[in-house]
């Protein structure tokens, strides 16, 4: 089962694993990445969370620590 993370938890987990918020160039698609390629641009945490909110998405974590961006109402 996955658990939805708060913004603070997302940042803490991302920092723990060396991940940064990125956006696909010229698109409204975000993700967390350790080594983004040239298709991505690093963005602020504020922009990252704004896109998630706009698209009704959230970051979830599994028991094993795997984070995934999914629909905000998956487990409601």
C-alpha positions as CSV (number, residue, x, y, z in Angstrom):
1,X,0.0,0.0,0.0
2,X,1.2,3.5,-0.7
3,X,1.0,6.5,1.6
4,X,0.5,10.1,0.4
5,X,3.4,12.4,1.5
6,X,3.2,15.9,2.7
7,X,5.3,18.6,1.0
8,X,7.8,18.5,3.8
9,X,8.1,14.7,3.6
10,X,8.6,14.9,-0.2
11,X,11.4,17.4,0.2
12,X,13.0,15.4,3.0
13,X,12.9,12.1,1.1
14,X,14.2,13.8,-2.1
15,X,17.1,15.3,-0.2
16,X,17.9,11.9,1.4
17,X,18.2,10.3,-2.1
18,X,19.7,13.3,-3.9
19,X,16.6,14.0,-6.0
20,X,15.6,17.4,-7.4
21,X,12.3,18.6,-8.9
22,X,12.4,18.9,-12.7
23,X,10.0,19.6,-15.5
24,X,10.1,18.3,-19.1
25,X,11.1,21.2,-21.3
26,X,8.1,22.9,-23.0
27,X,5.7,20.7,-21.1
28,X,3.8,20.7,-17.9
29,X,5.2,17.4,-16.7
30,X,7.2,17.2,-13.5
31,X,9.2,14.5,-11.7
32,X,12.0,14.0,-9.2
33,X,15.3,13.2,-10.7
34,X,18.9,12.6,-9.6
35,X,20.6,13.2,-13.0
36,X,18.1,15.0,-15.3
37,X,19.0,14.8,-18.9
38,X,18.8,17.6,-21.4
39,X,15.1,17.1,-21.9
40,X,14.5,18.4,-18.4
41,X,14.9,21.7,-16.6
42,X,15.4,22.0,-12.8
43,X,12.5,23.9,-11.2
44,X,11.7,25.3,-7.7
45,X,9.8,23.2,-5.2
46,X,7.0,25.8,-5.4
47,X,6.6,25.2,-9.1
48,X,6.8,21.4,-8.6
49,X,4.0,21.5,-6.0
50,X,1.9,24.0,-8.1
51,X,1.9,21.6,-11.1
52,X,1.0,18.7,-8.9
53,X,-1.9,20.6,-7.4
54,X,-3.1,21.9,-10.8
55,X,-3.1,18.3,-12.2
56,X,-4.6,16.8,-9.0
57,X,-1.5,14.7,-8.4
58,X,0.5,13.8,-5.2
59,X,3.6,12.0,-4.3
60,X,3.1,8.7,-2.6
61,X,5.6,6.3,-0.9
62,X,5.6,2.5,-0.6
63,X,6.7,0.6,2.5
64,X,10.0,0.0,0.7
65,X,10.6,3.7,0.2
66,X,9.8,3.9,-3.5
67,X,8.2,7.3,-4.3
68,X,5.7,7.7,-7.2
69,X,3.6,10.6,-8.5
70,X,0.0,9.5,-8.8
71,X,-3.5,10.8,-8.8
72,X,-4.3,12.7,-5.6
73,X,-7.4,10.6,-4.9
74,X,-5.9,7.1,-5.4
75,X,-6.2,6.1,-1.7
76,X,-9.0,8.4,-0.5
